[in-house]
Amino acid sequence: MPQFDLHFLAPLTFWSIISFLILMVILYKYALPAITGILDARQEKIKGDIDQAEKLREDAEKLKGEYQRKVIKAEEEAEGKIQAAVVKAKEISDGIVKESHEAAADDRAKAQLGIDIERKKALAEVRNQVIDLTILSSSRLIQQSMQRKTAESLVDDVIKEVGKLS
C-alpha cells in the first residue's frame, strides 16, 4: 500500500474551512435575509389567506343566518297570506250563501205576493159570482112565487157552489 503524505492535507483542510466560513458569512449576510424575507412574505400571505378565509366563512355564516331568517319570514308571510285567503274565501262563501238565502227569500216573497194577488182575484171573482148568483136566485125567487122549500134548496145550491169555488 502506498503511503500518503498527510502534511499537504492540513493546508487544504485549513483553506477549505476558511472558504466554508467565508461562504457562510456571505450566505448569512446576503442570502439569509433574502430567504428569510421570502419565507416571511410567504408566511404573511398564508396568514392573510387564512384570515380572508375566516372572514369569508363568517360572512357566509352571516348570510346563511340572514337567509334562514328571510326564509322563515317568507314562510310566515305565506302562511299569513294563506290564512287571509282562507278567511276571505270563507267571507265570500258566506256572502254567496247569504245572497242565495236572500234571493230565495225574495223569490218566496214574490211567489207569496203572486199567490196573494191570485187569491184576491179568485175571491173577487167568487164574490162577483156569488153576487150574480144571489141576484139571479133573488130574481128567480121573485119571479116565481115559490114555496119556502124551493127557496131553501136554491140557497143551499148557491152555498155549495160558493164552497166549491173557494
Secondary structure, 3 states (H helix, E strand, C coil): CCCCCHHHHHHHHHHHHHHHHHHHHHHHHHHHHHHHHHHHHHHHHHHHHHHHHHHHHHHHHHHHHHHHHHHHHHHHHHHHHHHHHHHHHHHHHHHHHHHHHHHHHHHHHHHHHHHHHHHHHHHHHHHHHHHHHHHHHHHHHHHCCCCHHHHHHHHHHHHHHHHHHC
